Amino acid sequence: MNTIDQPEVIFLWPNGAPGTEDWTQKEKESFSPPPIIFRNVRNVTQPTLTAFLPDPSQATGTAVVVCPGGAFHALAFDHEGIDVARWLSSRGVAAFVLKYRLLATAVDDEEFERQIQAAMSDRNKMREITRQIIPPALADGQQAMKAVRGRAAEWGIDPDRIGMMGFSAGARVTIGVVLEHDAESRPNFAAPIYGALWEEITVPADAPPLFLALANDDELVGVDSSLALYSAWRAAGHPVELHIYAEGGHGYGLRRTSLPVTTWPDAVATWLHTIGVLFNTGGVSIQPR
């Protein structure tokens, strides 16, 4: 059994990721330029889960697959991945950071920065560029859910209390799995944070409870996508909770700031109690289906 300080890395496709077996790009880590410096992982071809299991004395039996964002060009692996997983694990929730397949990008760091900035400057361009990578990335999300559910007994996880949380492009992966899944890959709850979604929404009959958080001044993709999801879930009669903060922009993840948006993880924790996937604290308990 691994601990939070010695995470296990699970390869999702030991025999090669289906449909991209011929990819030759090499995975690479780098850091974004100032003023906001954070670690990126890019050119992922071998999807993995990194497991952060809670102390057995604190384990709740709940689990979350965490999907970092990065415009499908990279993964913000710390403040939208590992830091989130450690926060969940410290609260008794088993967390698994998903490294999903990404678009092939430049090896040179400066060229990569120019490439991603150009893509992010035009929503229509971004939509076209990322269209090709969404199917394999969603397949990785579905496989991640199956992998965690398949080893639930080993990890002390309730197979009916496994959810997903994603940020930006990672929220798109999360939403995609919520919208398209089978019994083994269905999340029991989901939290897309400042999510990206351009397609029409067809809410499945077995849609799980949804938590949405975003900043009103998000100039990228979070506002319209989150509002559309909220409206669709509400119209379909499924549990949904929406938090809109006045300021915060896009991509804050678990970075601490002086703004109220920093408190979104507290709202998630309360919501997990409310929907009954953690112990009930006296609020309305809505059991996930």
N, C-alpha and C positions, 0 to 999 in steps of 0.2 A: 504494500500500500504506500503510495507516495504521499508526501506532505506538501504544504503550501510552498515550502522553500526548495523542494526537489520535485518539480512537476514532471509528470510523465508525458511524453510526446507520442501520440498515436497517429500512424499513417492511415489515412482514410481509404486509399486505393493501393494496397501493397503491390499489386500487379500492374500498376500504371493507371493514371486517371483516364477514364473512357473518353475517347474522342480527341484527346490531345497527346496521345502517346508519342507523337513525332516532334513535340516541342523541344527546342534545344537551348532556350535562354536560361541563364544562370541566375538563381535567386541572389539578391544582394540587399544589404542594409545600408542606409545612409541617414543623414540628418538634414532636416529642412533648414533653409537659411534663416538668419534673424529677420524680424524681431522675435517671433515665436518659434523656438527651436524644439523639434520633436523627432523621434526616430521613425523612419519609414522602412518597411520591407516591401520589395518589389520583385517582379518577374517570378512570381510563384508558379511552379508547375507541379509540385507534389503537395497536395493539400494535407494539412495535419490538424489535429486537435491537441492543445496543450492543457493538461488537466491540473486544476488547483482544487484539491479536496480539503474540506474543513477538518479541523480537529475532531476526532470521533466523539469527544464529549460534548461538542457543540453542534454536531451534524443534525440537520432537520429532515433530511431525505429529499429535499428539493434540489433541482439542478437547473442550470442555465447555460446554453451555448451562446457565447459572446462573439459578435461579428464586427470587427473594426472596419472603419471606413477608409476612404482614400480615392474616391472617384474611379474605382476599378483599375487605377494605375498603380496604386501602392496600398499599404495597410499602415494606419497609424497604430502601431502595435502596442504602444505603452498606454497612453491616456485614453484610448478607446478599446483597449484589449486587456493587457496584463493588469493594469491598475484597477480596472473594473472587476476583473476576476478575483483579485485579492480582496477588494471591498466586499464582494459577494461571499467569498469563502470565510471572511472574518465574521460574517453573520450566519454562518452555518449552512450556506448554500454551496453545493459543489458547482464549480464553474469551469468551462471548457472554452478556450480561446480558439476560434476557427481561423486558420490560414487558408483562404480559398484562392482559386485560380484567378489570375489577373491578366490584363493586356500586356503584351510584350512592349517594353519601354527601353530607352537608351541606357547603355552601360555607364556613360559619363554622367556624373551627378549634375553638372550645370546644364547639360543638354536635356536631362530628364526634367529638371525644374522648368525649363522653357517649354517642354512638351506638355506637362501637366497644366501649367498656367494658361497656355493657349487653348487647351481643351476646356478648361473651366470658365473661360471668358465668354463662351457662347453656348447657351443651353441646347440649342438645336444641334450644334456640332457635337456636344457631349452625348446627346441622345443617340446620334448615329454611330459615334465611335464605340460606345459601350454596348450597343445592341448585340454585337457578336459574342461578347464575353458573358452576358447574363445567363444563358443556358448552362454553361459549365459551372459557373459560380453557384447557381441555384442547386445544381446536382450535388455540389459539395455540401451545401447547407442541408439538403435532404439526407445525405449520407452521414453527416455529423449527428443529426437527430437519431438515425438508426443505430449508429455506433454507441451513443450514450445509452439509449434504451436497451440495446443488446447486452450491455455490461452493467446494467442497473443493479442487479443483485450483488455483483462483486464490489461495487462502489457504495453500497448502502443507500441507493436512490430508489424512491418510489417511481415506477415507470409511468404513473399517471400525474406526476408533478415535474415534468421536464419542459422548460420553456426556452425561448430565444430572445436575445436582446441585441440590437444592432444599431450602428451609427452611420448616417449618410448612405454611402453605397452598401455598407454592412446592414443598414436598415432595409435597403432594397432586397438584399438576400433574405433577411428575416421575413419581410412581407411576402416575398415570392414563395417561401416554404409554407407560410400560413395559407396562401391562396391555392397552392398546388402541393398536395401531399397524399400519402397513403396512410394506413393505420400505424405503420411503424415510424413514419417520419413526421407525423402530426405533432406540432407543439401544443402543449396544454395551456399555454399562455404566451404572450409575446409583447415586447416593448421596443417598437421602432422609434429611435430618438433622432430628431431632425432628418426624417427619412426621405429618400429619393424614389419617386414613382411617377412614370409618365403614362403608363398603359391604363386602359379602362379597368375598372374594378368590378369583379363578380364575386360577391361574398359567398363562400361555401356554406352549406347548411350546418356543417360542424365547426364553424368559425370559433376560435377560442377567445377568451377575454383579451382586450387590447389596451395597452397603455401608450400614450403619445405625449411627447414633450418637444418643445421647440421655442425659439426666440422670435418675437414679432419682427425683429430687424434682420432676420436671416435673408440675405439677398441671393442665395444660391437655390436650394431646392426644397428646404424644409417646410415652408408655410403651406403652399398649395397642396403638396402631397399629403401632409398630415390632416389638413382640413377635409380633403376628399375622403381619406380613410375614415375619419371620425363620422362624417355624414353617412357613408355607406354602411358602417357598422351599426350606427344608431337606427337607420332606416330599416335594417334587417333584423333589429331587435336583439342584437348581441351586446354583451357587456363591453363598454368602452369608456376610457377616462382620458381627458385631454387637458394638458397644462401648457399655456402660452405665457411666456415671460416677456416683459417689455423689451429687454436688451440682452444681448449675448452673442448675436451673430450666428456663425456656423462653425462646427468643429471643436467645440470646447471640451467635449467628453468629460473626463473626471478631473480636468485641471481646475484648481481652486482659483476663484476670482472674487472681486468685491461685490459682484452682482448677485441678485436673488436667484438667477438661473443656476447658480452653483448648488442650490438646494434640491435640484431635481432627483438625486439619488434617494433623498429622504422620502420624497413623494412616491418613488418606486417601492421602497420598503413598506410604506403604509398600504399601498395598493396590493402588494403580495399578501399581506394579512387580510385585507378586505375580501379578496377573491378566494381565500381559503387554501392557498398553497403553502402558506406558513401558518403558525398558530393564530387563532382569532383573538384580536385585542378588544373586542366589544363592538366593532363596527358590523355593518351588514355583511354576512358571509354568503358569497355566491360561489358555490362549488364549481370548479372547472369541469367541462364535459368532455 
